[in-house]
Amino acid sequence: MMELIAIQAAAAAAELPFLLLQAAAVIGMVSLLILMRRNIALDDPRYKIYYGVVFGVAGFLLTLLVAEFIRLPSKPYIRSDLLFLAGLLGSWQGGGIALFLVASARYLVGGPVLFLAAFQDMAIISAFGIMMYGWMRRRSLAELGMRDILAVFAVRFVAVLLAISVSFGLGLVEQSLFLDAVGRRTLGAVVVGLPMIACLFLLLRSEARAREDVRKREIAALTDPLTGLPNRRALKDHIETAARREPAVPRALLLIEIVNIADVAACEGEDWADLFWPRLAREICEGNSSLLSSSNAPCGFMFGDTTLAVVVEGIALEKSESARLMMHLHEGLSAFCRSAEAGPVPHLKIGAANLDMLSHQNVASFLRHLSLELGRSENPVQIFPFSFAEKASRDEGVRQMLVHWIKSGRPPICYQPKFEMHNRHMIGAEALLRATDGRGQALSPYYVLEIAERHRLLVEFEWSTIEAVVRDLADLRGLDPDFHLAVNISASSLATPRFGSRVVALLREMAVPAHRLSIEVTEMSRIPAIDIVQQNFDTLNEAGVRLSLDDFGTGYSALTLLARFPFEEVKVDHWMTSRLDQSRFRDAIALAFESAERYGAKLVTEGIETEEQSLLLMQMGIRFGQGYLYSPAVPLDRLQPRRECA
């Protein structure tokens, strides 16, 4: 019997080139499949169907190709390899598809002759391949090696011999056909099957390793190298993916910035931030401090060297409870920073914006705008509940208004009177900006000044305000000798060469006595210690222009400014006046009063709204004030200053 098997194997050797060509074609088809489906992971369930179709179609076509051999003992095509590999790589789905296609082609071409034997043979081989799928699935494709190739080959060899042996044992094939099949399958397994399995496994291993390299590069591109956190590019991808996946879910983006990171890093070491950011991200996203609920699905990203970004779900920032949540988050993170650091405490600033307003915006542009807005903000918590596209349009509208006011020299100003509190006698008034946008909504003066400073229009705008106030002074008649109008000026104007000389020249041109104009310098803007500033102060003082220090105690080095410049008036901000019921703020105002008197200046308290505040201030010895209790800011024609009666 062995001699007959050897004879059949030798006879089959002439068919080997044809079989190898078939095997090469099938491997090429698998390569093409992988190339066309590189966007799908190799372990994706869809590949089971793809493998079944590829091996099944190949078997179907090869069956048609060797149709003239179907009824003969010799069938030179790799049907057994195709069925086994379809089950090995495609499980029962792929094996079933391949079995159906190959069996259909066999019946279509060969008819019922020996079909039962052929189908039983094919079913057994497919079953062995399907059983090996579980073993194959536990293997890493990137680590496939020679042992795996030999193991699969051994099972495949046993499967094909067992299949024909079962057919012979059941009497479905004659002995001559059985011996012919054993010889051909033995030779084919070694010469065709083993190389085919080896080439296929090497192809899968090479593809798996290439994809792993690509995946590692993509992860590296989406990861901050110093902290190990996802970076800004990953944040952009996350926002875009989440918006496509669940567009109806409200989301918000939080930017958490360490304001004094340079100071802390200088003390703690340059790598301090690289260790701190991951800890802070875990505290927010994974900690048990309940700063953010797990239902908010917070995800942390490294936004920049000084900023951590967190995407949260289920939050709409227009709601008041969201504002409280942001404040709670700021307090909780500040407490964490105080407890976590032995040295300088990191000071945090939080900015937040809705992500459901991105339908008409580019995400990268949105992130850039949010970062810039946070940088400009002075508040510890800043919520931006609007579209940045709308804000850009609104900002441009304000810029155009500023240009118009500068060219016309007529900014929209009203005057809030200042009174001697005990007799309600008006001693002067402060010019305040009262502007509205195109929809008639009031614009915050701070917002307008921010736009002016951003577009380098602040100095020109302040000069147009001075011109308007001096013009109004020229129009007023029958004034009290001490009556004056005040205009707020920033450090930028004071640092402008010959600013004082221009003011004095304007007063002379309009025939307005210099003491009628008061220049209020806001302490919130840092006044540079340069000669130009000192020269401007000296020029104004020598001409008789009144000098006033506004917002005393809320900005930079109040006592230093009082000592440097000859202010005749000091003004306490309304924020402090509104807290007169607190002893610490009363003490602070008392200290301001004492400091003003020591330097020969009178104290004016802003923001007086109640009789109780007025009475308390007078009991403290303070004579002058302004606020809604006395009068809001009014147009010039309603100011009605009167000469005090004798």
MOGIWO-V903023 format. One record per residue. N is the residue number from 0. SS is DSSP state (H for helix, E for strand, - for the rest). PHI is phi as a letter, one per 20 degrees, with the letter a starting at -180 (NA if undefined). D_FIRST is the distance of its C-alpha to the first C-alpha in whole Angstrom. Layout:
[[N,SS,PHI,D_FIRST] [N,SS,PHI,D_FIRST]]
This chain:
[[0,-,NA,0] [1,H,f,4] [2,H,f,5] [3,H,f,5] [4,H,f,6] [5,H,f,9] [6,H,f,10] [7,H,f,11] [8,H,f,12] [9,H,f,14] [10,H,f,15] [11,H,f,17] [12,H,f,19] [13,H,f,21] [14,H,e,22] [15,H,g,23] [16,H,g,27] [17,H,f,27] [18,H,f,25] [19,H,f,27] [20,H,f,30] [21,H,f,30] [22,H,f,30] [23,H,f,33] [24,H,f,34] [25,H,f,34] [26,H,f,35] [27,H,f,38] [28,H,f,39] [29,H,f,39] [30,H,f,41] [31,H,f,43] [32,H,g,43] [33,H,f,44] [34,H,f,47] [35,H,f,48] [36,-,d,48] [37,-,f,50] [38,-,f,53] [39,-,d,50] [40,-,f,49] [41,-,f,45] [42,-,e,45] [43,-,f,47] [44,-,g,45] [45,H,f,46] [46,H,f,43] [47,H,g,41] [48,H,f,42] [49,H,g,42] [50,H,f,38] [51,H,f,37] [52,H,f,39] [53,H,f,37] [54,H,f,34] [55,H,f,34] [56,H,f,36] [57,H,f,34] [58,H,f,31] [59,H,f,33] [60,H,f,34] [61,H,f,30] [62,H,f,29] [63,H,f,32] [64,H,f,31] [65,-,d,28] [66,H,g,29] [67,H,f,28] [68,H,e,24] [69,-,g,24] [70,-,e,23] [71,-,e,20] [72,-,f,17] [73,-,e,18] [74,-,c,21] [75,-,f,22] [76,-,b,24] [77,-,e,25] [78,H,g,25] [79,H,f,23] [80,H,f,25] [81,H,f,28] [82,H,f,28] [83,H,f,27] [84,H,f,30] [85,H,f,33] [86,H,f,32] [87,H,f,32] [88,H,e,36] [89,H,d,37] [90,H,l,36] [91,H,f,36] [92,H,f,39] [93,H,f,37] [94,H,f,33] [95,H,f,35] [96,H,f,36] [97,H,f,33] [98,H,f,31] [99,H,f,34] [100,H,f,34] [101,H,f,31] [102,H,f,30] [103,H,f,33] [104,H,f,32] [105,H,f,29] [106,H,f,31] [107,H,f,33] [108,H,e,31] [109,H,e,28] [110,-,m,30] [111,-,f,29] [112,-,f,26] [113,-,l,23] [114,H,f,26] [115,H,f,25] [116,H,f,22] [117,H,f,23] [118,H,f,26] [119,H,f,24] [120,H,f,21] [121,H,f,24] [122,H,f,26] [123,H,f,24] [124,H,f,24] [125,H,f,28] [126,H,f,28] [127,H,f,27] [128,H,f,29] [129,H,f,32] [130,H,f,31] [131,H,f,31] [132,H,f,35] [133,H,g,37] [134,H,f,35] [135,H,f,36] [136,H,f,39] [137,-,f,40] [138,-,e,40] [139,-,e,42] [140,H,f,41] [141,H,f,43] [142,H,d,42] [143,-,f,38] [144,-,c,36] [145,H,f,33] [146,H,f,32] [147,H,f,32] [148,H,f,30] [149,H,f,27] [150,H,f,28] [151,H,f,28] [152,H,f,25] [153,H,f,23] [154,H,f,24] [155,H,f,23] [156,H,f,19] [157,H,f,19] [158,H,f,21] [159,H,f,18] [160,H,f,15] [161,H,f,17] [162,H,f,18] [163,H,f,15] [164,H,f,14] [165,H,f,17] [166,H,f,17] [167,H,f,14] [168,H,f,16] [169,-,e,19] [170,-,m,18] [171,-,e,19] [172,-,c,16] [173,-,f,14] [174,H,f,10] [175,H,f,10] [176,H,f,12] [177,H,f,11] [178,H,f,8] [179,H,f,11] [180,H,f,13] [181,H,f,11] [182,H,f,11] [183,H,f,14] [184,H,f,15] [185,H,f,14] [186,H,f,16] [187,H,f,19] [188,H,f,20] [189,H,f,20] [190,H,e,22] [191,H,d,24] [192,H,f,24] [193,H,f,25] [194,H,f,28] [195,H,f,29] [196,H,f,29] [197,H,f,31] [198,H,f,33] [199,H,f,34] [200,H,f,35] [201,H,f,37] [202,H,f,39] [203,H,f,40] [204,H,f,41] [205,H,f,43] [206,H,f,45] [207,H,f,45] [208,H,f,47] [209,H,f,49] [210,H,f,50] [211,H,f,51] [212,H,f,53] [213,H,f,55] [214,H,f,55] [215,H,f,57] [216,H,f,59] [217,H,f,60] [218,H,f,61] [219,H,f,63] [220,H,f,65] [221,-,d,66] [222,E,c,67] [223,-,f,70] [224,-,f,69] [225,-,e,72] [226,-,d,72] [227,-,m,68] [228,-,e,70] [229,E,g,69] [230,-,e,71] [231,H,f,73] [232,H,f,70] [233,H,f,68] [234,H,f,71] [235,H,g,72] [236,H,f,68] [237,H,f,68] [238,H,f,71] [239,H,f,70] [240,H,f,67] [241,H,f,69] [242,H,f,71] [243,H,f,68] [244,H,f,66] [245,-,c,69] [246,-,f,72] [247,-,e,75] [248,-,f,74] [249,-,f,78] [250,E,c,77] [251,E,c,79] [252,E,d,79] [253,E,d,81] [254,E,d,82] [255,E,d,83] [256,E,d,85] [257,E,e,86] [258,-,f,90] [259,-,d,90] [260,H,f,87] [261,H,f,88] [262,H,f,91] [263,H,f,88] [264,H,f,86] [265,H,f,89] [266,H,e,89] [267,H,e,86] [268,-,o,84] [269,-,f,82] [270,-,e,79] [271,H,g,81] [272,H,f,80] [273,H,f,76] [274,H,e,76] [275,H,f,78] [276,H,g,77] [277,H,f,74] [278,H,f,76] [279,H,f,78] [280,H,f,75] [281,H,f,73] [282,H,f,77] [283,H,f,77] [284,H,e,74] [285,-,c,72] [286,-,f,75] [287,-,e,77] [288,-,e,80] [289,-,l,80] [290,-,f,81] [291,-,c,79] [292,-,f,77] [293,H,f,73] [294,H,f,74] [295,H,e,75] [296,-,l,72] [297,-,f,73] [298,E,c,71] [299,E,e,73] [300,E,b,73] [301,E,e,74] [302,E,e,77] [303,E,a,79] [304,-,f,80] [305,-,d,83] [306,E,c,81] [307,E,d,78] [308,E,d,77] [309,E,c,76] [310,E,e,75] [311,E,c,76] [312,E,d,75] [313,-,m,77] [314,-,c,81] [315,-,d,83] [316,-,f,86] [317,-,f,89] [318,-,f,89] [319,H,f,91] [320,H,f,89] [321,H,f,87] [322,H,f,90] [323,H,f,90] [324,H,f,87] [325,H,f,87] [326,H,f,90] [327,H,f,88] [328,H,f,85] [329,H,f,88] [330,H,f,89] [331,H,f,86] [332,H,f,85] [333,H,f,88] [334,H,f,88] [335,H,f,85] [336,H,f,86] [337,H,f,89] [338,H,f,87] [339,H,e,84] [340,-,d,86] [341,-,e,88] [342,-,e,90] [343,-,g,91] [344,-,e,90] [345,-,f,88] [346,-,e,90] [347,E,d,88] [348,E,c,89] [349,E,d,87] [350,E,d,86] [351,E,b,85] [352,E,b,84] [353,E,f,82] [354,-,e,79] [355,-,e,79] [356,-,d,81] [357,-,e,79] [358,-,f,78] [359,-,d,80] [360,-,c,80] [361,-,e,77] [362,H,f,76] [363,H,f,77] [364,H,f,80] [365,H,g,81] [366,H,f,80] [367,H,f,82] [368,H,f,85] [369,H,f,84] [370,H,f,84] [371,H,f,88] [372,H,f,89] [373,H,f,88] [374,H,f,90] [375,H,f,93] [376,-,f,93] [377,-,d,96] [378,-,e,95] [379,-,f,92] [380,E,c,91] [381,E,c,91] [382,E,d,89] [383,E,d,89] [384,-,e,88] [385,-,c,88] [386,-,f,87] [387,H,f,87] [388,H,f,87] [389,H,f,90] [390,H,f,92] [391,H,f,91] [392,H,f,93] [393,H,f,96] [394,H,g,96] [395,H,f,97] [396,H,f,99] [397,H,f,101] [398,H,f,101] [399,H,f,103] [400,H,f,105] [401,H,f,106] [402,H,f,106] [403,H,f,109] [404,H,f,111] [405,H,f,111] [406,H,f,112] [407,H,e,115] [408,-,m,116] [409,-,c,116] [410,-,f,113] [411,-,f,113] [412,E,d,115] [413,E,c,117] [414,E,c,120] [415,E,d,119] [416,E,f,123] [417,E,d,124] [418,E,c,126] [419,E,e,129] [420,-,f,128] [421,-,f,131] [422,-,c,133] [423,-,l,130] [424,E,e,131] [425,E,f,129] [426,E,d,129] [427,E,r,126] [428,E,b,123] [429,E,d,119] [430,E,f,118] [431,E,c,114] [432,E,f,112] [433,-,c,111] [434,E,d,108] [435,E,c,106] [436,-,e,103] [437,-,f,103] [438,-,e,102] [439,-,n,105] [440,-,e,104] [441,E,f,105] [442,E,d,104] [443,-,f,104] [444,H,g,106] [445,H,f,104] [446,H,f,101] [447,H,f,103] [448,H,f,104] [449,H,f,100] [450,H,f,100] [451,H,f,103] [452,H,f,102] [453,H,f,98] [454,-,d,99] [455,-,l,102] [456,-,d,105] [457,H,f,106] [458,H,f,109] [459,H,f,110] [460,H,f,110] [461,H,f,112] [462,H,f,115] [463,H,f,115] [464,H,f,115] [465,H,f,118] [466,H,g,120] [467,H,f,120] [468,H,f,121] [469,H,f,124] [470,H,f,125] [471,H,f,125] [472,H,f,127] [473,H,f,130] [474,H,e,130] [475,-,f,131] [476,-,c,135] [477,-,m,137] [478,-,e,134] [479,-,f,135] [480,-,g,136] [481,-,e,133] [482,-,f,130] [483,E,b,127] [484,E,d,124] [485,E,d,121] [486,E,c,118] [487,E,e,114] [488,E,c,113] [489,-,e,110] [490,H,f,110] [491,H,f,108] [492,H,f,112] [493,H,f,114] [494,-,e,111] [495,-,e,112] [496,-,g,115] [497,-,m,118] [498,H,f,117] [499,H,f,121] [500,H,f,123] [501,H,f,121] [502,H,f,122] [503,H,f,126] [504,H,f,126] [505,H,f,125] [506,H,f,127] [507,H,f,130] [508,H,f,129] [509,-,e,129] [510,-,l,132] [511,-,d,131] [512,-,g,132] [513,H,f,129] [514,H,f,130] [515,H,f,129] [516,E,d,125] [517,E,d,123] [518,E,e,119] [519,E,e,117] [520,E,e,114] [521,E,f,111] [522,-,f,110] [523,-,f,107] [524,-,d,106] [525,-,f,106] [526,-,e,110] [527,-,f,109] [528,-,e,111] [529,-,c,112] [530,H,f,116] [531,H,f,115] [532,H,f,115] [533,H,f,118] [534,H,f,120] [535,H,f,119] [536,H,f,120] [537,H,f,124] [538,H,f,124] [539,H,f,124] [540,H,f,126] [541,H,f,129] [542,H,f,129] [543,-,o,129] [544,-,f,126] [545,E,f,125] [546,E,c,122] [547,E,c,120] [548,E,d,117] [549,E,e,115] [550,E,l,112] [551,E,f,113] [552,-,n,111] [553,-,d,108] [554,-,c,107] [555,-,d,107] [556,-,l,110] [557,H,g,113] [558,H,f,115] [559,H,f,115] [560,H,f,115] [561,H,f,119] [562,H,f,120] [563,H,f,119] [564,-,c,120] [565,-,e,123] [566,-,f,122] [567,-,d,125] [568,E,b,123] [569,E,c,120] [570,E,d,118] [571,E,e,115] [572,-,f,112] [573,H,f,112] [574,H,f,109] [575,H,f,111] [576,H,f,114] [577,-,f,112] [578,-,d,111] [579,-,f,114] [580,-,f,114] [581,-,d,112] [582,H,f,114] [583,H,f,112] [584,H,f,112] [585,H,f,116] [586,H,f,116] [587,H,f,114] [588,H,f,117] [589,H,f,120] [590,H,f,118] [591,H,f,118] [592,H,f,122] [593,H,f,123] [594,H,f,121] [595,H,f,122] [596,H,f,126] [597,H,f,126] [598,-,d,125] [599,-,m,128] [600,-,d,125] [601,E,e,126] [602,E,d,122] [603,E,c,121] [604,E,d,119] [605,-,e,116] [606,-,m,115] [607,-,f,118] [608,-,c,117] [609,-,c,119] [610,H,f,122] [611,H,f,121] [612,H,f,119] [613,H,f,123] [614,H,f,125] [615,H,f,123] [616,H,f,123] [617,H,f,126] [618,H,f,127] [619,-,f,125] [620,-,n,127] [621,-,e,125] [622,-,e,127] [623,E,d,125] [624,E,a,122] [625,-,b,120] [626,-,r,118] [627,-,f,118] [628,-,g,120] [629,-,e,123] [630,-,a,121] [631,-,f,118] [632,-,f,117] [633,E,c,120] [634,-,f,120] [635,H,f,123] [636,H,f,126] [637,H,d,125] [638,-,f,126] [639,-,l,130] [640,-,f,131] [641,-,c,134] [642,-,f,137] [643,-,f,138] [644,-,f,141] [645,-,f,144]]
